[in-house]
């Protein structure tokens, strides 16, 4: 009885070159047999490991594989690495600038001086203009530069509102009752 894989390999060899003589055909058959032997060895090794129980209790056993069936993404491994390692700062400038634009007000609120706020905004605007000039491909840059003076006014208003909302430190701490001395000094 012949292996169907071996027969298929012989058939493909004959179809590719019908002028194969008996010697070449036997060499092709040996190559196919070697491939069959390799596949049989691998299958046997897998069965031995299964019988030993090395595949029992693997994480994700009995669960469907993530991301199957939706669509073919050639960069799936990059996306999974970014998600598992929680990497930031990777991607095309258009996407990075969108994320930074969304978080810029919170970053500005952490700064204490107007000159620092102005420097951050000017750097952001410079990078937006630079990204719009580049023609490297990728998604279009839809992030617009920010008006520095308007952003500084908004930063001042947010800072003043936060300062007014916070209770003064002295009024928030309750007064400690004065301890009476049990013994008088003489």
C-alpha positions as CSV (number, residue, x, y, z in Angstrom):
1,X,0.0,0.0,0.0
2,X,1.4,3.4,-1.0
3,X,1.1,6.6,0.9
4,X,-1.2,9.1,-0.9
5,X,1.2,11.9,-0.2
6,X,4.0,10.0,-1.9
7,X,1.8,9.2,-4.9
8,X,0.8,12.9,-5.1
9,X,4.5,13.9,-5.1
10,X,5.3,11.4,-7.9
11,X,2.3,12.7,-9.9
12,X,3.5,16.3,-9.5
13,X,7.0,15.4,-10.6
14,X,5.7,13.6,-13.7
15,X,3.4,16.5,-14.6
16,X,6.3,19.0,-14.3
17,X,8.6,17.0,-16.5
18,X,7.1,14.2,-18.5
19,X,10.5,13.2,-20.0
20,X,11.8,11.8,-16.6
21,X,13.5,8.5,-17.1
22,X,13.3,5.8,-14.5
23,X,16.4,7.0,-12.6
24,X,15.1,10.5,-12.2
25,X,11.7,9.3,-11.3
26,X,13.2,7.1,-8.6
27,X,15.2,10.1,-7.3
28,X,12.0,12.2,-7.2
29,X,10.2,9.3,-5.4
30,X,13.0,9.2,-2.8
31,X,12.7,12.9,-2.3
32,X,9.0,12.5,-1.8
33,X,9.6,9.5,0.5
34,X,12.0,11.6,2.6
35,X,9.3,14.3,2.9
36,X,6.8,11.6,3.9
37,X,9.3,10.2,6.4
38,X,9.8,13.6,7.9
39,X,6.1,14.2,8.2
40,X,5.6,10.8,9.8
41,X,8.4,11.5,12.3
42,X,6.9,14.8,13.3
43,X,3.4,13.3,13.7
44,X,4.9,10.4,15.8
45,X,6.7,12.9,18.0
46,X,3.5,14.9,18.5
47,X,1.5,11.8,19.4
48,X,4.2,10.8,22.0
49,X,4.1,14.2,23.6
50,X,0.2,14.1,23.7
51,X,0.3,10.6,25.4
52,X,2.9,11.9,28.0
53,X,0.4,14.7,28.8
54,X,2.8,17.6,28.0
55,X,0.0,19.4,26.2
56,X,-2.5,19.1,29.2
57,X,-3.3,22.3,31.1
58,X,-1.8,24.7,28.6
59,X,-3.0,28.3,28.9
60,X,-5.9,28.9,26.6
61,X,-6.9,25.2,26.3
62,X,-10.4,24.8,25.1
63,X,-10.7,28.5,24.1
64,X,-11.0,29.8,20.6
65,X,-7.9,31.5,19.1
66,X,-8.2,35.3,19.1
67,X,-8.6,37.2,15.9
68,X,-9.5,34.2,13.6
69,X,-12.1,34.7,11.0
70,X,-12.5,38.5,10.9
71,X,-10.0,39.4,8.1
72,X,-6.5,38.8,7.1
73,X,-4.0,41.3,8.6
74,X,-0.4,40.7,7.6
75,X,0.8,42.8,10.6
76,X,-1.1,40.9,13.2
77,X,2.0,40.0,15.1
78,X,3.1,43.6,15.4
79,X,-0.3,44.6,16.7
80,X,-0.3,41.8,19.3
81,X,3.2,42.7,20.4
82,X,2.2,46.3,20.9
83,X,-0.8,45.3,22.9
84,X,0.9,42.7,25.1
85,X,4.0,44.8,25.8
86,X,1.9,48.0,26.2
87,X,4.3,49.9,23.8
88,X,3.7,53.5,23.1
89,X,5.2,56.0,20.6
90,X,5.0,53.6,17.7
91,X,3.1,54.2,14.6
92,X,2.7,56.8,11.8
93,X,3.0,60.4,12.8
94,X,-0.6,61.1,11.9
95,X,-1.9,58.6,14.6
96,X,0.7,59.6,17.2
97,X,-0.3,63.3,16.8
98,X,-4.0,62.5,17.2
99,X,-3.3,60.7,20.5
100,X,-1.0,63.5,21.7
101,X,-3.6,66.1,20.7
102,X,-6.2,64.3,22.8
103,X,-4.0,64.2,25.9
104,X,-2.3,67.6,25.4
105,X,-4.6,69.6,27.8
106,X,-3.9,67.1,30.7
107,X,-0.2,67.4,30.0
108,X,-0.4,71.2,30.0
109,X,-2.3,71.2,33.3
110,X,0.7,69.5,34.9
111,X,3.0,72.4,34.0
112,X,3.5,75.3,36.4
113,X,4.9,78.1,34.2
114,X,3.5,79.9,31.2
115,X,6.9,79.7,29.4
116,X,6.8,75.9,29.7
117,X,3.3,75.7,28.3
118,X,4.3,77.9,25.4
119,X,7.3,75.8,24.7
120,X,5.3,72.6,24.7
121,X,2.6,74.1,22.4
122,X,5.2,75.5,19.9
123,X,6.9,72.1,19.8
124,X,3.6,70.4,19.1
125,X,2.7,72.8,16.4
126,X,6.1,72.4,14.8
127,X,5.7,68.6,14.7
128,X,2.1,68.9,13.2
129,X,3.4,71.1,10.4
130,X,6.4,68.8,9.8
131,X,4.1,65.8,9.6
132,X,1.8,67.5,7.1
133,X,4.8,68.3,4.8
134,X,6.1,64.7,4.8
135,X,4.9,62.5,2.0
136,X,5.9,59.2,3.5
137,X,2.5,57.6,3.1
138,X,0.2,56.3,5.8
139,X,-3.0,58.0,7.0
140,X,-3.4,61.7,6.4
141,X,-2.6,64.2,9.1
142,X,-5.9,65.6,10.3
143,X,-4.6,67.2,13.5
144,X,-4.5,70.9,13.3
145,X,-1.9,73.2,15.0
146,X,-3.1,74.8,18.2
147,X,-3.4,78.6,18.8
148,X,-0.8,79.2,21.4
149,X,-2.3,82.3,22.9
150,X,-5.8,80.8,23.2
151,X,-4.4,77.6,24.7
152,X,-2.4,79.7,27.3
153,X,-5.6,81.5,28.2
154,X,-7.5,78.2,28.6
155,X,-4.6,76.8,30.7
156,X,-4.8,79.9,33.0
157,X,-8.5,79.5,33.4
158,X,-8.3,75.8,34.2
159,X,-5.5,76.5,36.7
160,X,-7.4,79.3,38.4
161,X,-10.6,77.1,38.6
162,X,-8.6,74.3,40.1
163,X,-7.0,76.6,42.7
164,X,-10.4,78.1,43.6
165,X,-12.0,74.6,44.0
166,X,-9.3,73.4,46.3
167,X,-10.0,74.3,50.0
168,X,-7.1,76.1,51.7
169,X,-4.8,73.8,53.7
170,X,-5.2,75.7,57.0
171,X,-9.0,75.6,56.9
172,X,-9.3,72.0,56.0
173,X,-7.2,70.6,58.8
174,X,-9.2,70.3,62.1
175,X,-7.7,72.0,65.1
176,X,-6.2,69.7,67.7
177,X,-7.6,70.2,71.2
178,X,-5.0,71.5,73.6
179,X,-3.7,69.0,76.0
180,X,-3.9,69.7,79.6
181,X,-0.9,69.0,81.7
182,X,-1.4,66.7,84.6
183,X,1.5,68.0,86.6
184,X,2.6,71.6,87.1
185,X,6.1,72.6,86.9
186,X,7.5,74.4,89.9
